Each structure stands twice: as C-alpha cells, then as structure tokens.
C-alpha cells in the first residue's frame, strides 16, 4: 500500500454495506415484512454515475426487502447479496467472478460484521459514525455519516483520482463558454 490518493486512482471496484452506509441505519418494518429505509439522493447519483463510468459496485448486506432490491436495480447495481449471513463468502465470489485484485478494491462498512470483509481489501473505508472498531480498521474515514453523503464522498474521490468525475458535464470543470 502506498499513498491513499495514488491507491484510489487504481480502484476497480467498490463494495458497500447498506444499513449504516447507504442509509443512516434506521429501518421501519412494514406489515408485509419489508423495511423502509431512507437513502441520500447524492449517494445514489454517485453510484449510478460510477457504474456508467465502468466502476464495479457490489452491495453486500444482511438487510433484505423488495424495496431495497428495487433501489439497487434503479441505480443500476447488478451485483448484490442481500439477507447475506456470510459476507466474506459473498465477497470472495465477487472477487473471483470479476477477476478483481483485492488491493484495488474499497469496502465501506460501518459495524462489526463488516470487519472481516474490510480486511480482505486494500482500501477499507467507513462513514464518520461507524463503530470505533471499524474506524480503527479503516484507511479512510469519511467526514460524512452513513446515509448522509459517505458513499458519494468515496466514489467522488475515486473518480476524481481517475479523472472521470464530471468529465463530460459543461460548467462543472470550468469548461462552459
């Protein structure tokens, strides 16, 4: 591992937990057994944009529900493991299936069940409100909380380092005439 900014320029894939990372961790159970979660629109935009730019995104979560699955599909996420009780097995499957280099991967988690997956990648990261053990295991702690911009933060940093963030948008990079 080298310099953080140099390492993120080489990232091939980002793996995300859901509750506490893509959301603030709050869930409201519904009578049909699903859950209502609150997502941050800018995190979703960054995920969809990153996928269009060719970055691989995988979601691995113990969470479940049709609304969660629909959210992932709307964003264009095609590789996800929900109601997952063995996150490391899911992570290993993702790595093998895509021929990924773990040193060129980010895992963003927020709690104890994420620690083992975090140890498998070169760049473990977390939201600012993650459990202390996760903060200690992270190479980068976002200034944003889970469900409040942490996902956008790390994706934007990766794509900026790779030169693909907002590259074709007029005005964003001062190219508007």
C-alpha positions, 0 to 999 in steps of 0.5 A: 500500500502506498499513498491513499490518493495514488491507491484510489486512482487504481480502484476497480471496484467498490463494495458497500454495506447498506444499513449504516452506509447507504442509509443512516441505519434506521429501518421501519418494518412494514406489515408485509415484512419489508423495511423502509429505509431512507437513502441520500439522493447524492449517494445514489447519483454517485453510484449510478454515475460510477457504474456508467463510468465502468466502476464495479459496485457490489452491495453486500448486506444482511438487510433484505426487502423488495424495496431495497432490491428495487433501489439497487436495480434503479441505480443500476447495481447488478451485483448484490447479496442481500439477507447475506449471513456470510459476507466474506463468502459473498465477497470472495465470489465477487472477487473471483467472478470479476477477476478483481485484485483485492488491493484495488478494491474499497469496502465501506462498512460501518459495524462489526460484521463488516470487519472481516470483509474490510480486511480482505481489501486494500482500501477499507473505508467507513462513514464518520459514525461507524463503530470505533472498531471499524474506524480503527480498521479503516484507511479512510474515514469519511467526514460524512455519516452513513446515509448522509453523503459517505458513499458519494464522498468515496466514489467522488474521490475515486473518480476524481483520482481517475479523472472521470468525475464530471468529465463530460458535464459543461460548467462543472470543470470550468469548461462552459463558454 
